[in-house]
């Protein structure tokens, strides 16, 4: 690509043709403040915080959309720019609620940070917040329109990254507000609960529905037996939320912190990730060998499941009937573990620590009660766990590491990689290959399904079968694959889909901010955790072997079908209503 030479604040900068002024400045290490801009999304130029002065231009220009040209002379720090930038932020603050100390985004709010950076100590224009009601109708996401700065990031995320298009601007001028289509509350609207909008919202306009209060109440009740499970992606992101570098593996410290919070048992969702591989792998083998419905689609991402229920209900027979590892764990905790430990399941509360806001919705699905109780009672995001750790004053970095409890705490490297896009596929292939061929898979690192490409394909020779697989992350990428499947194209046997970019490590409940570089750091940590474990194949987990021997019998047995498998609900494309079939 050709280059152009421009000048920014007197500094000569070589930029690629087609770059925006903002991109050129960032590449040169020159900071221009932004608010509506996000590296994951198309630039909108909506907020005007990134205005710059360009010689020859009559008015200030938004650097996020204005393209570079040869000889351009840019000023990002002139008095005119500084005054305009302060005015824009003051106007945003003029009708913004002033409850910063009680806001969920206190300390991570981009508007708050901008006001500090620009030295704004007084807002000269005062207006009352519009007074919109807070929408807490969703199981996963809370929407506070008064805190919205109309940056449109949530709309672009829902439309471009997730292809759900559930959010839009309504009204004009001062009356403009972001809301769900058809003026529905989020709990009734077309929403997959993925929380990606939360991760890109610069303020507290979108936050997760917190279960912290309910979890504290359970921990403080002497008659309640509290069990906690931790998802694979949490261990490579929790450190971020507590001031550590992205991609730091903090498994042992996380377990120690959960014990300090007062949980009676600290278990690992990785155990049931291994169990998922057993059930889903044998289900795939059964479909391939008996002429079942193919391709088989993975089922462990609840945002993806809700997406296919809304948009591709005719493909629901392709989805694996396996519950997600979270829900398998809840069912087993209140049956198998309760039996083993002599605990009354009626007095047990199962808490999940998840990177995903859609897990809150999944736990509340009415069919998730095969233990005889609600299988999972409360779901905390990675951010919520970090808040609880801070609340009791734990010095996380100096904690002495601790190990998970038995019998639901032992896992393999195959389970850990569930946290990255392609991980479920890779873990399943490690087991399926050895079950089908009765031979050892020598190189278990299947690089073809790794990485941050939106859609990946791989062909693996499994005995006499040339197994064709595909992986997609982010629902817009999933839509591309599903359209091919619906047209009868691809010839795939197995497809993994994760709702969130990067997979669970990029989930809507992970620390803010999340960028491509941060997702890559977390992914590298996931694969390092896999390499560090002594067992890297799910079927070799001794605790998995024991639960089949003592309780489940075998994969796809009647008991495992009852506790570990589920069904799905066709829904309309307009809202969360259940679709009716003639």
N, C-alpha and C positions, 0 to 999 in steps of 0.2 A: 504494500500500500504506500502511496506517495506521502511525503511529508510537507508540512507548511511551517514557516517560521513566524512566530508571533512574539509579542512583548507583553509580559504581565508584570506590572509594578516595576518597570524598568529592567526586568530580567528577561533575557532572550530564551524562548522556550520552543523546542522542536516538537510539533504535535502531528499526529496522523491526520490526514485529510478525512473529514467526516466526523471527527471528534467534536463534542461540545466544548465550550469554554470551561465549564466545570470539570469535565474529564481531563482536559489538558492541564488545568491548574492542579488537580489532584495528582496526576502523573508526575508533576514537577515539585510536589510537596508543598504547594501553596494552598492554604485553607480558605475556602469560601463557605460561610455558614449556609446550611440548608434546613428545610423543614419538610416540604412535601416530597422531596427527592428520596428515593431508596434504590440502592444498586440492583435489587432484584426486579425492579419494575420500570416500565416505560416512563420517561420524564413527562411531567404534567405542566410545569410552570405555573402552578396554581397559587402558591403561597407568596411569591415575590421576595422571599427572604434572601435568595441568592443573587439579587440584582447586582450588576456591575456596570461600570462606565466604560464605554467603547468609543474611542475617538472617531468622530465622523457620524456617530449616531445621535439623533436629537434627544432621545429618551433613554433612560437606563434599561438594560436588557436582562432578562432572566438567564443566568449562565448555564442552567441545566438544559435549556433547549436551543440556545443560540450557537450555531456552528462556527468553528474557526475558519479563517481565511488568511491567505498570505499577507504578511505585513500588518496584521491587526494589532492595535495597541490597546491593552486592557488595563483598567485601574480597578482594583478590588477594595482599596482602602481610602479612597478620596473622601473629602468632607461630604460631598454630595451623596456618595454611596452610604457612608456611615449614618448620615441623617435619615436617608430613606429606609435603611435596614431597621434602625431603631423605631421609626414610625410604624413600620409594618408590624413589628413584634408588639409594640404598645397597643396597637389597634386589636391585635389578637387577644391581648390580655384584658382589654377594656371590658369585655362581657364574659370573660372566663371565670368560672368559680374560683374562689380564693381559699379553697380548703386543702391546699397542697400538703400540709402535714398529715392529713388523714386520707390522702389519696393513695391508691395501690401503686401508682407510678412515682411516688415521691422518691427522688434520687435517681430515677431512670427516665424521667419525663424530658423529652427533647425541647419542649417549649420552656420549661423551667430552666434547663441548661442554657438555652439561648438568651433568656433574660439575664442570667448571671454573666454570661460571656460578654454581652453588650452593655453591662453595667446599668441596667434599668432598675432604678430604685423608686421611681414614681411613675404612675400611669396617669397621664394628664386628662385623658378622656375616660369618663366613667359611664358604664351602662349596666343595667341589670341583666343577668343571664336570662336566656329566653324562658326558662322555667319548664322545660320538657320533663316528662316523667321518665324515671329510670326504668328500662326494660329488663326485668330479671326473669322473664318467662322461660328462657332456655335452661336446659340442664347444664350447659357448659359455658355460655358466654353471656356477660352482662353488658348492656349498652347504655351509656350515659350521654345523650345527645348534647347536653350543656357543655361537655368537655371537648366536644368535637371542634377541630379547626378547619374542617372541610378540605383537608389535604388530598382526599380521594385515594389514599393508599389502600384502604380496606376494599374499596370498589375495584380497584385494579387487581388487587390480590385475588379477590373472589372471582373476577372475570378472566384475567390473563393466566394466573398460575393454576387456579382450581377449576375454571370453566363452569362454575356453578351459577354465577351472575345473580346472586341473591340479594345484593345491595345496590342502591342507587341514590342519586341526589334528588330530593323532592323539594318543591317550592323554589322561589327566586329571591335574590338579594338577601336582605337580613332574615327572611323567613326560610332560607335554605336549610335543609337538614338531611343527613344521611340516614336512610332507613331501609327496611326490607321491602321487597316488591309487594304491591297490593295493600300497602299500609298495615301489614300483618305484624304482630309481635314476633320476635325471633323464634320463640318456642313453637309457633305455628307456621313459620315461613319456610321456604325452601332453603335449608341450611344443613350442612353436613357436620357441623360442630367441630371442625378441624382446628379452629383457633388460629389459623394463619393470619387472619385479619388482626388479631391481638398482637402478634409478634411484629407487625409492621405499623401499628398505630403509634404515633409519636407521643400521645398523651394518655390519659386515663379514660378515654371515651369508650374503649373496649377492653374488658378484663375478664379473667376466668371467674366462674361462680365458685367462691371459696368454700371448702369443707373444713377449714382449719378449726372453727369453733366447735363443730360436731366431733372432730377427732380429739381435741383437748378434753371435751366432756367425757368421751369414752375412756381416755387414758386416766382421767381423774376419778372414775367410778370404780370402787374396789370390787364390785360384783361383776365387772365386765372383763373378759379375757381378750386382750387386743393382739391381733396378729397383723404383721405388715409384710408386704412383698415389694420388691424393687425391680423396676424394668431395666433391661440392658443399657438403654441410652442414658439413664439418669446418672450412672457412675462416671460418665465421661463429660458431664455438663454441670453437675451440682457444684463443683469447685468454682466454676465461672461465677455462679450466682453469689459465691462467698468470697470473691476477690482474687481468685486464682486464675492462671492463664487458661485459655480455651484448650480443650483436649487433654487436660490433666485427669488421669485415672485415680479416682478417690474411693474405690470400693470399700476398703477396710475402714477408712475414716467415716464413710457414710453409715456403715453398719454400727460403728461405735456411737455415732450421733443418735441413731434411732434407739439404741439401748438407753442412752442418756435421757431421751424424751420419755421413756417409760414403757415401751412396747414389751409385752410378755414374750413374744417370739419374733425374731427377725429372719424372714425367709427371702428367697430369691425367685422372682418371676422367671429367671433363666431355667429353673427346674421344669416348669411347665412349658417353656419354649422347647426344651428337649422332648417333652411329652407330645407337644404339638407336632414335632417332626415325625415322631413315631406314628401318630394317628394319621397325619396328612400324607406322610410318605406311603403308608400302607394303603391309604385311600387312592392315591395316584396309581400305585401298582395294580390295585383291583380294577380301576377304571381302564387302564391300558390293556390288561390281560383279559378282561371280560367284555370289551366293547362298550364301556361306559361313556358318559358324556365328556367330551374333550373339546377344548383344553380345560384342565382343572385350574381354577383361579384361587389364589390364596385368600384367607379370610381373617387375618389377625389384625387388620387396620380398620377400626370402627368407622372412621370418616369415609374410607373407601366403600365399606359395606353399605352405608347409608346412601352414598353416591350411586351405586349400582341399583339399589332399591328404587331410587327416584328416576334415573335416566335410562337404565337398561334392564328393566325387570324381566324381560324375556330371556336374559342370560343368567338369571339366578340359579338354574339347575347346574350351571358350570362351576358355581362357587363351592369350594370345599365346605362340608358341613361341620368342620372342626370349629369349636369356639376359639377365641383368642387365648393366648397364654394367661392373660389377666383373669378371664372368666373360668378357665379350667382350674386355675389356682383356687379361686373362691369356692368352687364346687367341691374340690378335694379337701380344702381346709376344714370345711364344715361337715365332712363325712370321714374320709380316711384319717386325717390328722386328729380330728376330734375323738375318733375311736381309739387311735394309738395313744393319745395323751390323756384320755379319760376326761375330756372337757365337754360340758354341755354346749352344743352348738347354738342353742337359744341365747346363751350368755356370751357368745363370741362375736366380736366385730372384726371384719376383715378390711384392712386399709391398704390401698394401692398407692405406690409412688410412681407416677407415670410422666413421660415427656409430652403427654397428649391430653388436650381438653376433651376430645371426643370420647375418651374412656369414661368420663363422668356420665355422658349420655348412655354409653354401652352398659354400664353397671346398673342403670335404672330401667333398661329394657325389661318388659314384663315377663319375657320368656327365660330370663337369667335367674332362675330360682330352683334349679334341679336338685340342690342339696336339701330342699324342703324349706329353705329360708332365702332371703335375698343373698345371692352368693357373695357379692362384693358390696360392702356397706358404704364406704367412702373412698373417694379418689382425690389424692393431692397431686398437683403438678410439681415439677422440679422447683419452680419458683416458690410454691407454697411451702415445701419442705425447708427450703433455705430460710424463709421467713420464720418458721417455727424454731429452727436452730439458732437464729439470731435472737429470737425472743427470750430464750432461756440463757443467753450469754455464753454459749459454747465457743471456745477458741478452736475453730474447726481445723486449722492447719497444724496445731500441736497435738491433736487427738492421737492416742495410741490405737493402731489398727486392730480391728476385731473381725472374726469370721462369722458366717451365717450359721443358723441353727439347723439341726437335722430334724425330720427327714426330708424337708422340702427346701433345703438350702444347697444341695450339691448339684452342680451343672457342668457343662462342657463349653469348649470354645465355639461349638456350633450354635449354642444358645446365645452367646454374647453377640455374635454377628447379626442376630435378629435386629439390632439397633440401627443397622446401616442398610440403605437400599441395596437389594440383591442378596442380603444376608439370609433371608428365609429360603430363597432358591438354592443358595450354596449349601446351606445346612441340610436341606432336603436331599440334594443330589449326593452329598457325602454318604447318607444312609441308604438311599434308594439303590445306588450303585452296588453297595456291598450286600444288601439283602437280595437283589435280583441275581447277581453274578456269583455270590459266595466267594468273592475275591477281594483282596485289600485294595482300596484306591490309594495308590502311592502318593500322588500329588493332590492333596485335598484343598489346596488354594486355587479356587476356580476364578481366575482373574477376569474372565470374559463377562461376568455378571457384576463386577465391581465398578466403582466410579460414579461420577455425577452426570453422565449423559442422561437425557430425559427418558430415552428408551434404549434398552440394550438387548441383544439377542445372543444366544449361545446354542451350539449343538454338541451334545455329549453322547459318546458311544457307551451305552449301558448294555453289555452283553450283545445280543443280536439286534437290540433296539437303538436306532438313532434318535435320541430324545431331543426334541427341539423346544427350547425354552425362551421366554422373554421376560423382561423386567421393566416396570415403569414406576416412576415416583413423581408426585404432583399430579393432580387429577386431570389437568389439560393433556398431559402426556398419556395418562390412562385412557382418556377418550380416544386418542389416536389408535391405540391398540384395540380397544373394544369395537371401534367402527370396523376395523379389519376383521375381527372375529365374527361380527354380525354379518359381514359380507361373505363369510366362509373362506377368508384368505389366511395365509400365514402357516397353516399346517402345524400349529403349536400343540404340544402335549401339556405344558405346564406354564402358567403365567403368574408372576408375583407382582402385586400392585400395592404400593404404599401411598397414602393420601398426601403425605407431606414431602416437600423437597428434601432430598437427602435421606428419606426414610424417617424413622422415629427420632434419630438424633437431631432432626430439624423440626421436631414436633411443636405444636402450638403452645405447649406448656413449658418449653425450654427457656433458659435465660434470655433476656433481651439486652443487646441486639443479637440477631442471628444474621450472618452474611454467608456468602459462598465460602470465603476463607475460613470462617469459624466452623462451618459444616465439615469442611475438609479436615480441619484439625481434630474434630470429634471422630470422624470416620477413621483417621489414622490411629487414634487411641483405641477404637473398637477392635481393629484388626490386631493391634499390639496385645490387647487383653486376650484375644483368641490364641495368639502364639504363645502367651505366657502360661496357659492352662495345660495341665498334664494330659487331659483327655479332650479330644477335639471332635469326636463323633457322638451324636446323641444316643445311639443305640448301645454305646459302651458305658453309659452312665450307670454305676451300680445301683443308685437309688431309683432310677427308672426301671431297671430290671427287677428290683425288689417290689415296687408298687404293682407291677404286672403279676408277679408271682403271688403276692399276698392279698391283692385287692381287686385288680381290674381283669385278671385272667390273661388277656392278650389284646393286641391292637384290634380295634373295630369289634370288640366283644359286645355283648348286650349291655353290660354295665358301663363300659366306656362310651357306648352310644348314648346311654341315658345321661351320664354326667358330663361328658366332654364334647358332645356334638349338639347342634342347634338347627334352627330353621330361620328363614328370612321373610321379610314383609314387603311385597310390592307396594310402592307409594306413587302418588300422583306427582307430576312435574311442577305443579303450581305451589304446593305446600306440603306440610308434613302429614297430610291426611293419607290414610291407607287406601290404596287403589282397590276397587272391587272388580272382580272378573265375572263375566256372564257365565 
